């Protein structure tokens, strides 16, 4: 991890830097905000900024936003100045770190804010075989294409390959091609010169130069516009890039790893992805199995997240009961490891005592499950199934709905991720590429009469239409609260806002933010 320390901190800078370096961080230092901005614009970059609370943190964070530099900022100060800490947090700092530095506190901040926990927890033979394959190709400089459903851990696999490579001591830089608007992605990747476009207040080096001699991860590459695909292809072939607004090419030495949750061969056939770029990137392919295809990993991963969130919330040791574990092993896990993580986080918060039983396990709806059935996601005996029932209750228990029509689900029953765009059911019928069942569309149509009205209503609609309705309905159930809706959908708030802007531009009705969210925005 790369740490940038800004300010003098009255002599404590050396001690803080040494502690961070002992924890594995690469530390750089500058005295001023302008020096920090110049460092972040340059190829060296940083993963975390620790800044003296005496500096103008608000101006610094506003400058980061104006130049679209996304990085967590931690304020540091001598003593226990509560007012300074409050000002720093209100300005946008993630944390306030009192000095003199405490080794354990700095280590906790580095891990919590920069999220440097990238271990892969597994024991299933299918996943172990995938790891062995990735470890075998890691020492080479060959481009790697990592495929798998959403939530399987494609970025973790990319980091694993980087750690096992000869470039492990160099930078690992990740770019989410789906989260950055098309008109900004080119600048993010290739950089720009001062004045190249409105808002380009200074030269900024792109992710290719930031990752020079290291590894560059292009996450969700299939979302990239064809025009940028052509420029990316040239960068790979010629090993050089052109900054926006510059006439001088820049030589690069980068190992590329790309990920996609789509079947790129199908995207190539449909004309959505360049065939020559696909073959350039797909020198070596690593396919991560879905969680339901590696059932032996479910208990281990569940216990891992149970410990993680119990510790994070200060709730002491907890353990899963046998009945709860059986529920987890029987679930479809359409959202894979990410869905399991969210489930265990909820279970930790809902459980009473040291044991986590079935009443604390809130599983997502089966609407998107392989079988296509629909079931309630909250057990009847859950403490949140009817929170106002019993003495003093003010809200009557919900009345059961008829089986002929699937009602709109409440917030906690909505699926936690967007509708997958290319992975079909893994069960039933002959398996196709990427776990997709052959003739899955015909099979779904044939079974529509027995799968319930929920699935039948989806047949014949495009993925974009279903995704739009899911997002807008979830937002309505959250009373316009963007943050809650994004958490339920399993997407970033930035992605949600981009989607809502798109729907608004299309003339769709978008629920306005709630009063509380407007007040804190």
C-alpha positions, 0 to 999 in steps of 0.5 A, spaced: 500 500 500 502 507 498 501 512 503 502 519 502 503 523 508 502 531 508 504 536 513 510 537 518 506 534 524 511 537 529 516 532 528 511 526 529 512 525 521 518 520 522 515 516 527 508 515 523 512 513 517 516 508 520 510 505 523 506 505 516 513 502 513 513 496 518 506 494 516 508 494 509 506 501 506 510 505 501 511 512 504 512 518 501 512 525 504 510 532 502 509 539 506 504 542 502 497 541 499 499 543 492 505 538 493 500 533 495 496 534 489 502 534 484 504 527 487 497 524 486 497 527 479 504 523 477 505 516 476 507 515 483 500 516 486 498 513 493 492 509 496 491 513 502 493 520 504 494 522 511 494 530 512 495 534 518 489 537 521 492 544 521 492 544 513 486 546 509 483 539 508 476 542 505 480 545 500 484 539 499 478 534 498 475 539 494 481 539 489 481 532 489 473 532 487 474 537 481 480 533 478 476 526 479 482 523 484 478 518 488 482 517 494 481 516 502 483 521 506 485 521 514 486 527 518 492 527 523 493 532 529 497 533 535 493 531 542 485 531 542 483 537 539 475 535 538 473 541 534 479 540 529 477 533 528 470 535 527 472 540 522 476 534 518 470 529 518 465 535 516 470 537 510 470 529 508 476 526 511 474 518 513 478 518 519 481 522 525 488 520 527 490 523 534 498 523 535 503 521 538 502 515 533 500 509 536 502 503 532 496 499 533 491 504 531 495 506 525 495 499 523 487 499 524 486 505 520 491 503 514 487 496 513 480 499 515 480 505 510 484 502 505 481 495 505 488 492 504 485 485 506 485 481 499 486 474 502 482 468 498 478 463 503 477 457 500 477 449 501 473 446 495 477 442 490 474 446 484 477 453 487 483 450 489 485 448 482 483 455 479 488 458 484 493 453 482 492 455 475 493 462 476 499 461 480 502 457 475 501 463 470 503 469 475 510 469 474 509 470 466 508 477 463 502 474 459 495 478 459 490 474 463 482 474 462 479 473 468 471 471 468 466 469 472 459 471 475 458 477 479 461 477 486 465 471 485 472 475 487 475 477 480 479 482 483 481 478 489 484 473 483 487 479 480 491 481 486 493 474 487 496 473 480 500 480 482 502 478 488 505 471 485 508 475 479 515 478 478 512 485 479 509 484 486 514 489 489 511 494 483 504 498 483 497 494 482 492 499 479 485 497 478 480 501 474 473 499 474 471 501 466 463 500 468 463 505 474 467 511 470 463 515 464 465 514 457 467 521 456 472 521 463 474 513 462 479 515 456 483 521 461 483 516 467 486 511 463 491 515 458 492 521 462 491 528 460 495 535 459 493 541 462 488 545 458 486 539 454 479 540 456 475 543 461 477 542 468 484 539 466 487 544 471 494 541 470 497 535 467 495 528 470 498 521 469 493 516 467 492 509 470 497 506 465 503 510 467 501 509 474 502 502 473 508 502 469 512 496 471 507 493 475 500 491 473 493 494 471 487 491 472 481 493 467 475 491 471 469 489 467 472 491 460 466 489 456 463 495 458 468 499 455 466 503 448 468 501 442 472 507 440 476 506 447 477 499 445 481 501 439 485 506 443 487 500 448 489 495 443 494 500 440 497 501 447 497 494 448 500 492 441 505 498 441 507 499 448 505 506 448 500 511 450 498 518 448 495 523 453 489 527 451 492 533 448 499 531 447 503 529 441 508 525 444 507 518 445 509 515 452 512 508 453 509 503 458 511 497 461 505 494 464 502 487 465 494 487 463 489 483 467 482 484 465 475 481 468 468 480 465 462 477 468 459 477 461 461 471 455 466 475 451 466 470 445 458 472 445 460 479 445 465 479 440 459 475 436 454 480 437 459 486 435 459 489 442 467 487 443 473 487 438 475 481 436 482 483 435 482 486 442 479 479 445 485 475 443 490 480 445 487 480 452 485 473 452 492 470 452 491 466 458 484 465 461 482 464 468 475 462 470 472 463 477 467 458 479 460 460 482 459 459 489 454 454 488 459 450 484 464 450 490 459 448 496 465 446 500 467 453 501 460 456 503 462 454 511 469 456 511 467 463 507 461 464 512 465 463 518 470 468 516 465 473 515 462 472 521 468 473 525 470 479 521 463 483 522 462 480 529 469 483 531 468 490 527 461 491 531 464 489 537 460 483 539 464 478 541 465 471 538 459 468 535 458 461 531 453 458 526 448 453 529 447 447 524 440 449 522 443 456 520 449 452 516 444 448 513 440 454 510 446 457 507 448 450 504 442 450 501 441 457 498 442 458 490 447 464 492 446 468 485 450 473 488 456 469 490 461 471 495 458 478 495 451 475 497 454 471 502 458 476 505 452 481 506 448 475 509 453 474 514 453 481 516 446 482 517 446 475 521 451 478 526 447 484 527 440 480 528 443 475 532 442 475 539 447 471 544 453 467 541 449 463 537 447 465 530 441 461 528 436 460 522 432 466 525 438 471 523 439 468 516 435 473 511 436 470 504 435 474 498 429 472 494 429 466 489 426 470 483 433 470 480 435 463 482 436 457 477 429 454 479 426 461 478 421 460 484 419 465 489 420 465 496 420 470 502 427 472 504 426 473 512 424 467 516 417 467 520 421 467 526 426 472 525 426 478 530 425 483 524 420 479 520 414 483 524 418 488 529 412 491 532 408 484 533 407 483 541 406 487 547 406 495 545 406 493 537 403 498 533 403 495 526 399 489 524 402 483 521 403 483 514 397 479 511 399 473 506 399 474 499 395 470 494 400 465 490 397 467 483 401 474 484 408 476 487 407 482 491 412 488 491 418 486 496 420 490 502 427 493 502 430 487 505 427 482 500 430 485 494 435 482 491 442 484 493 445 485 486 443 487 479 440 482 474 446 478 471 447 480 464 450 473 461 450 468 466 444 463 465 441 457 470 447 452 471 442 447 473 437 443 468 439 442 460 446 441 457 451 446 460 454 451 455 460 456 456 461 460 463 456 455 466 450 457 462 445 452 460 444 451 453 437 453 450 436 456 457 431 461 453 427 455 450 427 451 457 425 458 461 419 459 456 417 451 457 417 452 464 414 459 465 407 455 467 410 452 473 415 457 475 410 462 478 408 469 475 414 472 477 419 469 472 414 469 467 413 476 467 421 476 465 420 472 459 421 476 453 424 483 456 431 485 455 436 485 461 436 493 461 429 493 462 429 488 468 435 492 471 431 499 470 425 496 473 429 493 479 433 499 480 427 504 480 422 499 484 428 498 490 429 506 490 421 507 491 421 502 497 427 506 500 423 512 499 428 515 495 434 514 499 440 513 494 445 510 499 440 505 502 438 503 495 445 502 493 446 497 499 440 493 497 442 493 490 449 491 491 452 497 487 456 503 488 452 509 490 456 512 484 453 507 479 446 508 482 446 515 480 449 514 473 443 509 472 438 514 475 441 520 471 440 516 465 433 514 466 431 521 468 434 523 461 430 518 458 424 521 461 423 516 466 420 518 473 425 517 478 423 518 486 426 524 489 431 523 495 428 523 501 428 529 506 434 526 511 438 524 505 437 531 502 439 534 508 446 530 509 448 531 501 
